[in-house]
Amino acid sequence: MYGLVVVLVVAVMITFAYLLPTVIAWAREHPSGISIAVIDAFLGWTLIGYVIALAWSMSAIRLEDWR
């Protein structure tokens, strides 16, 4: 039973880390949040796709884009 709990906790942590760019974009209400989520979901397994989505999610949000 203890092993199953450890596996589930690790799986949740890995999933959260994988979706971190999407979570950041959502929390910041990024105007390109859907695009970031798509890049993260389909290319996040590659290091390049993950870094691009992460950098994009933390990029500056211009006021005119936010409205």
PDB file with SEQRES, HELIX, SHEET and CRYST1 records, atoms N, CA, C and O in Angstrom:
SEQRES   1 A   67  MET TYR GLY LEU VAL VAL VAL LEU VAL VAL ALA VAL MET          
SEQRES   2 A   67  ILE THR PHE ALA TYR LEU LEU PRO THR VAL ILE ALA TRP          
SEQRES   3 A   67  ALA ARG GLU HIS PRO SER GLY ILE SER ILE ALA VAL ILE          
SEQRES   4 A   67  ASP ALA PHE LEU GLY TRP THR LEU ILE GLY TYR VAL ILE          
SEQRES   5 A   67  ALA LEU ALA TRP SER MET SER ALA ILE ARG LEU GLU ASP          
SEQRES   6 A   67  TRP ARG                                                      
HELIX    1 AA1 TYR A    2  TYR A   18  1                                  17    
HELIX    2 AA2 LEU A   20  ALA A   27  1                                   8    
HELIX    3 AA3 GLY A   33  LEU A   43  1                                  11    
HELIX    4 AA4 LEU A   47  SER A   57  1                                  11    
HELIX    5 AA5 LEU A   63  TRP A   66  1                                   4    
CRYST1    1.000    1.000    1.000  90.00  90.00  90.00 P 1           1          
ATOM      1  N   MET A   1       0.824  -1.194   0.000  1.00  0.00           N  
ATOM      2  CA  MET A   1       0.000   0.000   0.000  1.00  0.00           C  
ATOM      3  C   MET A   1       0.869   1.259   0.000  1.00  0.00           C  
ATOM      4  O   MET A   1       0.574   2.219  -0.713  1.00  0.00           O  
ATOM      5  N   TYR A   2       1.937   1.255   0.799  1.00  0.00           N  
ATOM      6  CA  TYR A   2       2.826   2.411   0.873  1.00  0.00           C  
ATOM      7  C   TYR A   2       3.461   2.695  -0.478  1.00  0.00           C  
ATOM      8  O   TYR A   2       3.618   3.855  -0.861  1.00  0.00           O  
ATOM      9  N   GLY A   3       3.826   1.650  -1.196  1.00  0.00           N  
ATOM     10  CA  GLY A   3       4.437   1.810  -2.512  1.00  0.00           C  
ATOM     11  C   GLY A   3       3.490   2.460  -3.507  1.00  0.00           C  
ATOM     12  O   GLY A   3       3.914   3.259  -4.342  1.00  0.00           O  
ATOM     13  N   LEU A   4       2.203   2.119  -3.419  1.00  0.00           N  
ATOM     14  CA  LEU A   4       1.206   2.706  -4.305  1.00  0.00           C  
ATOM     15  C   LEU A   4       1.061   4.198  -4.041  1.00  0.00           C  
ATOM     16  O   LEU A   4       0.924   4.982  -4.980  1.00  0.00           O  
ATOM     17  N   VAL A   5       1.088   4.593  -2.791  1.00  0.00           N  
ATOM     18  CA  VAL A   5       0.988   6.008  -2.431  1.00  0.00           C  
ATOM     19  C   VAL A   5       2.191   6.771  -2.979  1.00  0.00           C  
ATOM     20  O   VAL A   5       2.045   7.868  -3.517  1.00  0.00           O  
ATOM     21  N   VAL A   6       3.357   6.195  -2.842  1.00  0.00           N  
ATOM     22  CA  VAL A   6       4.572   6.839  -3.358  1.00  0.00           C  
ATOM     23  C   VAL A   6       4.482   7.000  -4.874  1.00  0.00           C  
ATOM     24  O   VAL A   6       4.816   8.060  -5.402  1.00  0.00           O  
ATOM     25  N   VAL A   7       4.041   5.972  -5.569  1.00  0.00           N  
ATOM     26  CA  VAL A   7       3.909   6.031  -7.026  1.00  0.00           C  
ATOM     27  C   VAL A   7       2.904   7.110  -7.423  1.00  0.00           C  
ATOM     28  O   VAL A   7       3.153   7.863  -8.365  1.00  0.00           O  
ATOM     29  N   LEU A   8       1.780   7.198  -6.726  1.00  0.00           N  
ATOM     30  CA  LEU A   8       0.773   8.212  -7.038  1.00  0.00           C  
ATOM     31  C   LEU A   8       1.284   9.620  -6.773  1.00  0.00           C  
ATOM     32  O   LEU A   8       1.030  10.527  -7.565  1.00  0.00           O  
ATOM     33  N   VAL A   9       1.997   9.814  -5.677  1.00  0.00           N  
ATOM     34  CA  VAL A   9       2.552  11.131  -5.359  1.00  0.00           C  
ATOM     35  C   VAL A   9       3.577  11.539  -6.405  1.00  0.00           C  
ATOM     36  O   VAL A   9       3.578  12.683  -6.859  1.00  0.00           O  
ATOM     37  N   VAL A  10       4.433  10.632  -6.785  1.00  0.00           N  
ATOM     38  CA  VAL A  10       5.445  10.922  -7.806  1.00  0.00           C  
ATOM     39  C   VAL A  10       4.778  11.217  -9.152  1.00  0.00           C  
ATOM     40  O   VAL A  10       5.210  12.117  -9.872  1.00  0.00           O  
ATOM     41  N   ALA A  11       3.739  10.473  -9.491  1.00  0.00           N  
ATOM     42  CA  ALA A  11       3.025  10.705 -10.747  1.00  0.00           C  
ATOM     43  C   ALA A  11       2.381  12.089 -10.763  1.00  0.00           C  
ATOM     44  O   ALA A  11       2.419  12.778 -11.783  1.00  0.00           O  
ATOM     45  N   VAL A  12       1.799  12.494  -9.656  1.00  0.00           N  
ATOM     46  CA  VAL A  12       1.191  13.829  -9.576  1.00  0.00           C  
ATOM     47  C   VAL A  12       2.268  14.908  -9.693  1.00  0.00           C  
ATOM     48  O   VAL A  12       2.061  15.913 -10.372  1.00  0.00           O  
ATOM     49  N   MET A  13       3.392  14.713  -9.051  1.00  0.00           N  
ATOM     50  CA  MET A  13       4.482  15.692  -9.121  1.00  0.00           C  
ATOM     51  C   MET A  13       5.035  15.806 -10.539  1.00  0.00           C  
ATOM     52  O   MET A  13       5.304  16.913 -11.006  1.00  0.00           O  
ATOM     53  N   ILE A  14       5.207  14.696 -11.222  1.00  0.00           N  
ATOM     54  CA  ILE A  14       5.711  14.711 -12.595  1.00  0.00           C  
ATOM     55  C   ILE A  14       4.706  15.383 -13.524  1.00  0.00           C  
ATOM     56  O   ILE A  14       5.091  16.159 -14.399  1.00  0.00           O  
ATOM     57  N   THR A  15       3.426  15.090 -13.338  1.00  0.00           N  
ATOM     58  CA  THR A  15       2.389  15.715 -14.156  1.00  0.00           C  
ATOM     59  C   THR A  15       2.361  17.217 -13.932  1.00  0.00           C  
ATOM     60  O   THR A  15       2.238  17.981 -14.889  1.00  0.00           O  
ATOM     61  N   PHE A  16       2.472  17.649 -12.689  1.00  0.00           N  
ATOM     62  CA  PHE A  16       2.492  19.088 -12.393  1.00  0.00           C  
ATOM     63  C   PHE A  16       3.704  19.755 -13.031  1.00  0.00           C  
ATOM     64  O   PHE A  16       3.588  20.836 -13.608  1.00  0.00           O  
ATOM     65  N   ALA A  17       4.862  19.117 -12.930  1.00  0.00           N  
ATOM     66  CA  ALA A  17       6.075  19.679 -13.533  1.00  0.00           C  
ATOM     67  C   ALA A  17       5.933  19.757 -15.052  1.00  0.00           C  
ATOM     68  O   ALA A  17       6.380  20.724 -15.668  1.00  0.00           O  
ATOM     69  N   TYR A  18       5.315  18.746 -15.653  1.00  0.00           N  
ATOM     70  CA  TYR A  18       5.116  18.728 -17.108  1.00  0.00           C  
ATOM     71  C   TYR A  18       4.201  19.863 -17.538  1.00  0.00           C  
ATOM     72  O   TYR A  18       4.419  20.479 -18.582  1.00  0.00           O  
ATOM     73  N   LEU A  19       3.185  20.140 -16.746  1.00  0.00           N  
ATOM     74  CA  LEU A  19       2.201  21.168 -17.089  1.00  0.00           C  
ATOM     75  C   LEU A  19       2.512  22.531 -16.468  1.00  0.00           C  
ATOM     76  O   LEU A  19       1.670  23.427 -16.516  1.00  0.00           O  
ATOM     77  N   LEU A  20       3.676  22.703 -15.898  1.00  0.00           N  
ATOM     78  CA  LEU A  20       4.037  23.948 -15.243  1.00  0.00           C  
ATOM     79  C   LEU A  20       3.900  25.178 -16.147  1.00  0.00           C  
ATOM     80  O   LEU A  20       3.371  26.188 -15.684  1.00  0.00           O  
ATOM     81  N   PRO A  21       4.347  25.149 -17.409  1.00  0.00           N  
ATOM     82  CA  PRO A  21       4.145  26.327 -18.252  1.00  0.00           C  
ATOM     83  C   PRO A  21       2.667  26.694 -18.428  1.00  0.00           C  
ATOM     84  O   PRO A  21       2.316  27.873 -18.457  1.00  0.00           O  
ATOM     85  N   THR A  22       1.818  25.693 -18.544  1.00  0.00           N  
ATOM     86  CA  THR A  22       0.382  25.945 -18.671  1.00  0.00           C  
ATOM     87  C   THR A  22      -0.173  26.537 -17.389  1.00  0.00           C  
ATOM     88  O   THR A  22      -0.984  27.462 -17.436  1.00  0.00           O  
ATOM     89  N   VAL A  23       0.245  26.025 -16.260  1.00  0.00           N  
ATOM     90  CA  VAL A  23      -0.215  26.546 -14.965  1.00  0.00           C  
ATOM     91  C   VAL A  23       0.225  27.997 -14.784  1.00  0.00           C  
ATOM     92  O   VAL A  23      -0.553  28.828 -14.316  1.00  0.00           O  
ATOM     93  N   ILE A  24       1.458  28.301 -15.148  1.00  0.00           N  
ATOM     94  CA  ILE A  24       1.966  29.673 -15.027  1.00  0.00           C  
ATOM     95  C   ILE A  24       1.179  30.604 -15.943  1.00  0.00           C  
ATOM     96  O   ILE A  24       0.782  31.693 -15.527  1.00  0.00           O  
ATOM     97  N   ALA A  25       0.950  30.185 -17.185  1.00  0.00           N  
ATOM     98  CA  ALA A  25       0.197  31.021 -18.124  1.00  0.00           C  
ATOM     99  C   ALA A  25      -1.222  31.257 -17.624  1.00  0.00           C  
ATOM    100  O   ALA A  25      -1.738  32.370 -17.726  1.00  0.00           O  
ATOM    101  N   TRP A  26      -1.847  30.235 -17.092  1.00  0.00           N  
ATOM    102  CA  TRP A  26      -3.204  30.364 -16.565  1.00  0.00           C  
ATOM    103  C   TRP A  26      -3.231  31.299 -15.356  1.00  0.00           C  
ATOM    104  O   TRP A  26      -4.113  32.151 -15.253  1.00  0.00           O  
ATOM    105  N   ALA A  27      -2.280  31.148 -14.451  1.00  0.00           N  
ATOM    106  CA  ALA A  27      -2.236  31.971 -13.241  1.00  0.00           C  
ATOM    107  C   ALA A  27      -1.970  33.437 -13.572  1.00  0.00           C  
ATOM    108  O   ALA A  27      -2.478  34.328 -12.891  1.00  0.00           O  
ATOM    109  N   ARG A  28      -1.182  33.690 -14.609  1.00  0.00           N  
ATOM    110  CA  ARG A  28      -0.868  35.065 -15.000  1.00  0.00           C  
ATOM    111  C   ARG A  28      -1.897  35.637 -15.969  1.00  0.00           C  
ATOM    112  O   ARG A  28      -1.783  36.791 -16.383  1.00  0.00           O  
ATOM    113  N   GLU A  29      -2.903  34.839 -16.333  1.00  0.00           N  
ATOM    114  CA  GLU A  29      -3.920  35.233 -17.312  1.00  0.00           C  
ATOM    115  C   GLU A  29      -3.259  35.715 -18.603  1.00  0.00           C  
ATOM    116  O   GLU A  29      -3.612  36.760 -19.151  1.00  0.00           O  
ATOM    117  N   HIS A  30      -2.305  34.935 -19.067  1.00  0.00           N  
ATOM    118  CA  HIS A  30      -1.550  35.265 -20.276  1.00  0.00           C  
ATOM    119  C   HIS A  30      -2.486  35.237 -21.476  1.00  0.00           C  
ATOM    120  O   HIS A  30      -3.259  34.290 -21.624  1.00  0.00           O  
ATOM    121  N   PRO A  31      -2.437  36.260 -22.345  1.00  0.00           N  
ATOM    122  CA  PRO A  31      -3.330  36.288 -23.506  1.00  0.00           C  
ATOM    123  C   PRO A  31      -3.101  35.130 -24.487  1.00  0.00           C  
ATOM    124  O   PRO A  31      -4.000  34.799 -25.260  1.00  0.00           O  
ATOM    125  N   SER A  32      -1.938  34.524 -24.467  1.00  0.00           N  
ATOM    126  CA  SER A  32      -1.644  33.381 -25.336  1.00  0.00           C  
ATOM    127  C   SER A  32      -1.689  32.073 -24.559  1.00  0.00           C  
ATOM    128  O   SER A  32      -1.000  31.116 -24.914  1.00  0.00           O  
ATOM    129  N   GLY A  33      -2.482  32.024 -23.521  1.00  0.00           N  
ATOM    130  CA  GLY A  33      -2.533  30.851 -22.648  1.00  0.00           C  
ATOM    131  C   GLY A  33      -2.908  29.565 -23.358  1.00  0.00           C  
ATOM    132  O   GLY A  33      -2.338  28.512 -23.072  1.00  0.00           O  
ATOM    133  N   ILE A  34      -3.857  29.634 -24.278  1.00  0.00           N  
ATOM    134  CA  ILE A  34      -4.272  28.422 -24.995  1.00  0.00           C  
ATOM    135  C   ILE A  34      -3.144  27.928 -25.896  1.00  0.00           C  
ATOM    136  O   ILE A  34      -2.892  26.725 -25.975  1.00  0.00           O  
ATOM    137  N   SER A  35      -2.480  28.834 -26.562  1.00  0.00           N  
ATOM    138  CA  SER A  35      -1.353  28.438 -27.416  1.00  0.00           C  
ATOM    139  C   SER A  35      -0.222  27.830 -26.593  1.00  0.00           C  
ATOM    140  O   SER A  35       0.403  26.854 -27.010  1.00  0.00           O  
ATOM    141  N   ILE A  36       0.032  28.405 -25.436  1.00  0.00           N  
ATOM    142  CA  ILE A  36       1.061  27.863 -24.548  1.00  0.00           C  
ATOM    143  C   ILE A  36       0.677  26.465 -24.093  1.00  0.00           C  
ATOM    144  O   ILE A  36       1.524  25.572 -24.048  1.00  0.00           O  
ATOM    145  N   ALA A  37      -0.593  26.268 -23.757  1.00  0.00           N  
ATOM    146  CA  ALA A  37      -1.064  24.952 -23.323  1.00  0.00           C  
ATOM    147  C   ALA A  37      -0.927  23.915 -24.437  1.00  0.00           C  
ATOM    148  O   ALA A  37      -0.568  22.767 -24.177  1.00  0.00           O  
ATOM    149  N   VAL A  38      -1.212  24.315 -25.671  1.00  0.00           N  
ATOM    150  CA  VAL A  38      -1.095  23.385 -26.801  1.00  0.00           C  
ATOM    151  C   VAL A  38       0.367  23.007 -27.036  1.00  0.00           C  
ATOM    152  O   VAL A  38       0.687  21.833 -27.217  1.00  0.00           O  
ATOM    153  N   ILE A  39       1.250  24.003 -27.033  1.00  0.00           N  
ATOM    154  CA  ILE A  39       2.683  23.724 -27.194  1.00  0.00           C  
ATOM    155  C   ILE A  39       3.162  22.811 -26.072  1.00  0.00           C  
ATOM    156  O   ILE A  39       3.900  21.855 -26.313  1.00  0.00           O  
ATOM    157  N   ASP A  40       2.741  23.109 -24.850  1.00  0.00           N  
ATOM    158  CA  ASP A  40       3.159  22.315 -23.696  1.00  0.00           C  
ATOM    159  C   ASP A  40       2.639  20.883 -23.800  1.00  0.00           C  
ATOM    160  O   ASP A  40       3.370  19.935 -23.510  1.00  0.00           O  
ATOM    161  N   ALA A  41       1.390  20.721 -24.208  1.00  0.00           N  
ATOM    162  CA  ALA A  41       0.798  19.386 -24.270  1.00  0.00           C  
ATOM    163  C   ALA A  41       1.425  18.521 -25.366  1.00  0.00           C  
ATOM    164  O   ALA A  41       1.676  17.334 -25.159  1.00  0.00           O  
ATOM    165  N   PHE A  42       1.676  19.124 -26.530  1.00  0.00           N  
ATOM    166  CA  PHE A  42       2.139  18.324 -27.661  1.00  0.00           C  
ATOM    167  C   PHE A  42       3.646  18.296 -27.846  1.00  0.00           C  
ATOM    168  O   PHE A  42       4.179  17.340 -28.409  1.00  0.00           O  
ATOM    169  N   LEU A  43       4.342  19.325 -27.382  1.00  0.00           N  
ATOM    170  CA  LEU A  43       5.794  19.362 -27.542  1.00  0.00           C  
ATOM    171  C   LEU A  43       6.540  19.428 -26.212  1.00  0.00           C  
ATOM    172  O   LEU A  43       7.768  19.501 -26.194  1.00  0.00           O  
ATOM    173  N   GLY A  44       5.813  19.403 -25.109  1.00  0.00           N  
ATOM    174  CA  GLY A  44       6.440  19.497 -23.797  1.00  0.00           C  
ATOM    175  C   GLY A  44       7.355  18.330 -23.475  1.00  0.00           C  
ATOM    176  O   GLY A  44       8.267  18.461 -22.660  1.00  0.00           O  
ATOM    177  N   TRP A  45       7.118  17.192 -24.107  1.00  0.00           N  
ATOM    178  CA  TRP A  45       7.959  16.020 -23.837  1.00  0.00           C  
ATOM    179  C   TRP A  45       9.368  16.197 -24.386  1.00  0.00           C  
ATOM    180  O   TRP A  45      10.299  15.511 -23.965  1.00  0.00           O  
ATOM    181  N   THR A  46       9.518  17.135 -25.340  1.00  0.00           N  
ATOM    182  CA  THR A  46      10.861  17.458 -25.808  1.00  0.00           C  
ATOM    183  C   THR A  46      11.389  18.602 -24.949  1.00  0.00           C  
ATOM    184  O   THR A  46      10.609  19.438 -24.494  1.00  0.00           O  
ATOM    185  N   LEU A  47      12.632  18.649 -24.732  1.00  0.00           N  
ATOM    186  CA  LEU A  47      13.201  19.709 -23.906  1.00  0.00           C  
ATOM    187  C   LEU A  47      13.007  21.069 -24.562  1.00  0.00           C  
ATOM    188  O   LEU A  47      12.734  22.056 -23.878  1.00  0.00           O  
ATOM    189  N   ILE A  48      13.144  21.128 -25.870  1.00  0.00           N  
ATOM    190  CA  ILE A  48      12.975  22.386 -26.596  1.00  0.00           C  
ATOM    191  C   ILE A  48      11.545  22.911 -26.456  1.00  0.00           C  
ATOM    192  O   ILE A  48      11.345  24.089 -26.160  1.00  0.00           O  
ATOM    193  N   GLY A  49      10.561  22.054 -26.664  1.00  0.00           N  
ATOM    194  CA  GLY A  49       9.161  22.468 -26.540  1.00  0.00           C  
ATOM    195  C   GLY A  49       8.826  22.928 -25.139  1.00  0.00           C  
ATOM    196  O   GLY A  49       8.093  23.899 -24.954  1.00  0.00           O  
ATOM    197  N   TYR A  50       9.364  22.230 -24.149  1.00  0.00           N  
ATOM    198  CA  TYR A  50       9.109  22.597 -22.757  1.00  0.00           C  
ATOM    199  C   TYR A  50       9.724  23.957 -22.429  1.00  0.00           C  
ATOM    200  O   TYR A  50       9.080  24.794 -21.797  1.00  0.00           O  
ATOM    201  N   VAL A  51      10.961  24.177 -22.852  1.00  0.00           N  
ATOM    202  CA  VAL A  51      11.641  25.450 -22.571  1.00  0.00           C  
ATOM    203  C   VAL A  51      10.939  26.601 -23.287  1.00  0.00           C  
ATOM    204  O   VAL A  51      10.786  27.681 -22.717  1.00  0.00           O  
ATOM    205  N   ILE A  52      10.513  26.382 -24.525  1.00  0.00           N  
ATOM    206  CA  ILE A  52       9.794  27.426 -25.262  1.00  0.00           C  
ATOM    207  C   ILE A  52       8.492  27.772 -24.549  1.00  0.00           C  
ATOM    208  O   ILE A  52       8.190  28.949 -24.352  1.00  0.00           O  
ATOM    209  N   ALA A  53       7.719  26.763 -24.160  1.00  0.00           N  
ATOM    210  CA  ALA A  53       6.451  27.018 -23.471  1.00  0.00           C  
ATOM    211  C   ALA A  53       6.684  27.699 -22.125  1.00  0.00           C  
ATOM    212  O   ALA A  53       5.924  28.588 -21.742  1.00  0.00           O  
ATOM    213  N   LEU A  54       7.717  27.295 -21.411  1.00  0.00           N  
ATOM    214  CA  LEU A  54       8.017  27.897 -20.109  1.00  0.00           C  
ATOM    215  C   LEU A  54       8.440  29.358 -20.268  1.00  0.00           C  
ATOM    216  O   LEU A  54       7.974  30.223 -19.527  1.00  0.00           O  
ATOM    217  N   ALA A  55       9.313  29.631 -21.223  1.00  0.00           N  
ATOM    218  CA  ALA A  55       9.758  31.008 -21.450  1.00  0.00           C  
ATOM    219  C   ALA A  55       8.597  31.881 -21.919  1.00  0.00           C  
ATOM    220  O   ALA A  55       8.473  33.030 -21.494  1.00  0.00           O  
ATOM    221  N   TRP A  56       7.754  31.348 -22.784  1.00  0.00           N  
ATOM    222  CA  TRP A  56       6.615  32.098 -23.295  1.00  0.00           C  
ATOM    223  C   TRP A  56       5.620  32.401 -22.179  1.00  0.00           C  
ATOM    224  O   TRP A  56       5.053  33.492 -22.126  1.00  0.00           O  
ATOM    225  N   SER A  57       5.411  31.436 -21.294  1.00  0.00           N  
ATOM    226  CA  SER A  57       4.454  31.653 -20.205  1.00  0.00           C  
ATOM    227  C   SER A  57       4.943  32.704 -19.213  1.00  0.00           C  
ATOM    228  O   SER A  57       4.137  33.342 -18.537  1.00  0.00           O  
ATOM    229  N   MET A  58       6.255  32.886 -19.125  1.00  0.00           N  
ATOM    230  CA  MET A  58       6.802  33.881 -18.198  1.00  0.00           C  
ATOM    231  C   MET A  58       7.162  35.189 -18.899  1.00  0.00           C  
ATOM    232  O   MET A  58       7.727  36.091 -18.280  1.00  0.00           O  
ATOM    233  N   SER A  59       6.841  35.294 -20.178  1.00  0.00           N  
ATOM    234  CA  SER A  59       7.169  36.523 -20.905  1.00  0.00           C  
ATOM    235  C   SER A  59       6.279  37.672 -20.451  1.00  0.00           C  
ATOM    236  O   SER A  59       5.231  37.461 -19.842  1.00  0.00           O  
ATOM    237  N   ALA A  60       6.714  38.884 -20.755  1.00  0.00           N  
ATOM    238  CA  ALA A  60       5.983  40.076 -20.353  1.00  0.00           C  
ATOM    239  C   ALA A  60       4.627  40.118 -21.058  1.00  0.00           C  
ATOM    240  O   ALA A  60       4.490  39.720 -22.215  1.00  0.00           O  
ATOM    241  N   ILE A  61       3.650  40.602 -20.335  1.00  0.00           N  
ATOM    242  CA  ILE A  61       2.307  40.760 -20.884  1.00  0.00           C  
ATOM    243  C   ILE A  61       2.084  42.255 -21.097  1.00  0.00           C  
ATOM    244  O   ILE A  61       2.074  43.041 -20.150  1.00  0.00           O  
ATOM    245  N   ARG A  62       1.907  42.625 -22.358  1.00  0.00           N  
ATOM    246  CA  ARG A  62       1.635  44.025 -22.671  1.00  0.00           C  
ATOM    247  C   ARG A  62       0.202  44.352 -22.288  1.00  0.00           C  
ATOM    248  O   ARG A  62      -0.687  43.513 -22.431  1.00  0.00           O  
ATOM    249  N   LEU A  63      -0.025  45.545 -21.810  1.00  0.00           N  
ATOM    250  CA  LEU A  63      -1.336  45.957 -21.329  1.00  0.00           C  
ATOM    251  C   LEU A  63      -2.386  45.869 -22.436  1.00  0.00           C  
ATOM    252  O   LEU A  63      -3.515  45.457 -22.172  1.00  0.00           O  
ATOM    253  N   GLU A  64      -2.043  46.245 -23.660  1.00  0.00           N  
ATOM    254  CA  GLU A  64      -3.034  46.211 -24.739  1.00  0.00           C  
ATOM    255  C   GLU A  64      -3.397  44.786 -25.123  1.00  0.00           C  
ATOM    256  O   GLU A  64      -4.503  44.559 -25.612  1.00  0.00           O  
ATOM    257  N   ASP A  65      -2.505  43.812 -24.919  1.00  0.00           N  
ATOM    258  CA  ASP A  65      -2.824  42.409 -25.182  1.00  0.00           C  
ATOM    259  C   ASP A  65      -3.710  41.823 -24.113  1.00  0.00           C  
ATOM    260  O   ASP A  65      -4.484  40.903 -24.376  1.00  0.00           O  
ATOM    261  N   TRP A  66      -3.604  42.347 -22.910  1.00  0.00           N  
ATOM    262  CA  TRP A  66      -4.306  41.770 -21.778  1.00  0.00           C  
ATOM    263  C   TRP A  66      -5.784  42.093 -21.809  1.00  0.00           C  
ATOM    264  O   TRP A  66      -6.595  41.302 -21.328  1.00  0.00           O  
ATOM    265  N   ARG A  67      -6.154  43.230 -22.360  1.00  0.00           N  
ATOM    266  CA  ARG A  67      -7.569  43.666 -22.360  1.00  0.00           C  
ATOM    267  C   ARG A  67      -8.379  42.897 -23.296  1.00  0.00           C  
ATOM    268  O   ARG A  67      -9.580  43.137 -23.415  1.00  0.00           O  
TER     269      ARG A  67                                                      
END                                                                             
